Amino acid sequence: MGATLLCELGLFLLCTLVCSGHAQVAVLTIEPSSSSYFIGEFVTFKCDMNEGEDTDWYYTIKKDGREYAPNRENKDCTLEIISTGHSGEYQCSGSRKESHYIKNSNTVFITVLADRPRATLTAGTTIIPVGGSVTLTCSVQSSDGWKYEWFRRTQRTSEGKIRDQQNRDIRVSQGGIYSCRGTRGNPVYYTDRSDDVTIEITCEFKSKEVVHGTHSWSQIFTGETITLRCEIQGGEGKVWKYEWTAPNTNSPPTSSEYRISRVSVSHSGDYRCRGSSDYLLTGWSDAFRLTVSSSKPRATLTAHSSIIPAGGSVTLSCSVEGSAGWKFDWFRRDSVSSKAQLMRGNEANRVSQGGLYHCRGGRGDPVYYTEDSSDVTVTETLPSKPTVTLQPSWPQIYSSETVTVRCEIQGGEGKVWKYEWTAPNTNSPPTSSEYRISRVSVSHSGDYRCRGSSDYLLTGWSDAFRLTVSCDKPTVTLQPSWPQIYSGETVTVRCEIQGGEGAQWTYEWRAAKLNTPPTSNEYRIIRATESDSGGYSCRGRRDYFFSEWSDIITLTVSYEPRPVLTVSPSWLSPGASVTLNCEVEHPSAGWSFYWYKAVPDLAEKSSSYELLPDGSGTAQDSYIIHGQTHTAGYVCRAGRGDPEYHTDHSQPKFVWSADVRSAASLTVSPDRVQHFTSDSVSLTCEGNFTEWRVRKFSEDGRLYSDCRRMTGSTCDINTSKSDTAVYWCESGSGEFSNAVNITVQNDGNGPILVSPVHPVTEGASVSLSCSLRTQKILSNVFFYHNDKLIENDPRGELKISAVSKSDEGFYKCQYSGRESAQSWMSVKGDSSSPVWLIVGLVCGVSLVIILLLLLYRCRQSKCKSLFFSCCITEFIYYTHFNYSHIYIYSDRTIYITNMCNNICLFHRFLLHQVDPV
């Protein structure tokens, strides 16, 4: 009694603990353990229920409160991070298999970073002291859980991995080039390599700097050349690379000599050097102090006057400021390009020749020269004045004529003169004696003056010459006057001179592309191109008179247009006509239109075009096709002008038929419209042909001509979102199959509607269902027809026992709040109706009656035995032939009528043959 009571008490306390929430909670952990991850890593979620066995539970991973990986029997879930969209808050929950008891874990927030991380290598120092080592540290910023790989190479050895080193910090005692990278996870994820770090070893050699000067001066002046030399004592036999510290340089030499060709004050300062060889490094030398005096002095030349009066002279002076003891050299040039002539002299020099003068100072032995003084131009004045004349010397000058204004200097023969002009309407007048205006205009009217200079001789300005120009201006027009001209069209540019009637004009043209311009008033461009675009102007010539150039008319030639074809409707329905519309991208006047049917050409992987009936040069931009019953492709183009110019063909557009034809058909396996991503779908072309291609028209309007995996007549697709499209087959002989819609469900957790690919026949039964990737058969599904709920109660599938035309339309399903995409179910009429059964019965009875009559007539004829057998044979052959027509063809109206008519004809034939004599 006491033991029983004790057990009951224990159970009560255990139940109290469980019900009051003290049971162990579920725990979610992530491997590798980190708060941030990178695209390309794999992370594993581990969900521990801390109760019972791991196999007692179903596990679900949630992201941001929504199921991410539901109903898993394994507590571990590995995720490949492929985008930053995997950032978020994760939680796991367990559902006990027997009791459906649910436990939720803690939440873990992870951050996904888009860019691959780069390891960072840092060194406490990059120089290893004699007999010592340095510490290298590798790290990955903003994340943890990393192991590290280390690498070393030298200039003479290839890179190798440092073994047995996965730590963050390592100590090295060898010189070389080091790098590292981080690793973590399974499979291993690698960071980018760190930047290289060069480690050098300090050696015990001593460097000594020796200065070798070009002379023994105690003072170095700006402009001299000096050489500093670095010598390493005890370093013989090694190939050394030298390093210098010096003022005023960004790129010191790497050799043992430091040569300064033209020393300046900025080179003053301390100079040190050291050497390195195969990651060995000497210490720095003692400093050598270089001092350079102030900048090199420049001589100064002054002139009392820069213009020598006729028959006179001027005085020039040369000086060096703030110093004495200088001797001076004088130089004169006849022109800027001529060589200077040396003239010895004193501080002051009197000259009577024009020219370009400069001087310099020198002192010491060897002579140290100052900088040359600035040039001073001395000009000699002439008393003569030039004259301006006009050629030809006509009293009236017209626009577009060529005239020459000439400058003549009296008494200046034998000299080479440079001329200076003042003239209207010019920014750059000539420097020669003639000012030639090739096509004079009214704007050239005005006063012209000139003067000359030669070897520092200068004349005065001439008197003004006045030029007056008259105007006569033509006009340029375009024919035809369309607002838009396209590449390849023919256009005529015409030049018209108002008021010039009755005269014999010849014409000149300026055009964008005109190697041999015409001399007539019309310029005809047979096949215009974009290079013909530009300005066109003209002028007329009559005897020696040129008119003014016309205003420029701009011709713009656009690229060859491609029309845009639209087809309505895209899908065929019984009895409907197809309307084609052709639009030119840049609408303009005068177009006629051409309409073509696309014929598949598998050898060229393209299509050829056949002109449609009455489809040549229609004035209307639309074309209607009646009686189209199967899939077909169409193109159009436009033309205008004489000779007629044609645009490119439009891109092909298609009208699709879902009806299956025996000549060419397309079947889909599995037989449904909607598929999940990564499903294997086979598209098979069937018919009386051996060569096929599968074409695809995608959601974004692109047309594809090749299947990535085509085996015989079957195209295999591993579906992705981009495979949502319309598909059809084209045979080598130009036949089109029926077209089918394929829709790919991009949402991995969403359902698809299982519905037939091909049209359903009226009166047939059909079943629609809803499916998940992980569960093919679903219950509690709602079905919608044209966005209207069919019934309020959920069901497993939608069955329609006898389909009618009213059942045609869009269908979709809904499961657990998620909807599938909607698909169109087409309904076609039943070709076998009671009318055809009645016709068949009537023809069957007629055949029996005719057979009996033939037997009777044959028995009455003279050739009873022979002809009787012939009659029966012919009759059986004939009826068999016609019944085979009934079997082969589906159009019963035409062929049953033909069968009956042919039997009647054959009956009359037999009666004529067996009629008794």
Summary of the structure (lengths in Angstrom):
residues: 917
radius of gyration: 51.5
end to end distance: 129.8
largest distance: 162.5
contacts: 2587
relative contact order: 0.04
helix: 12%
strand: 43%
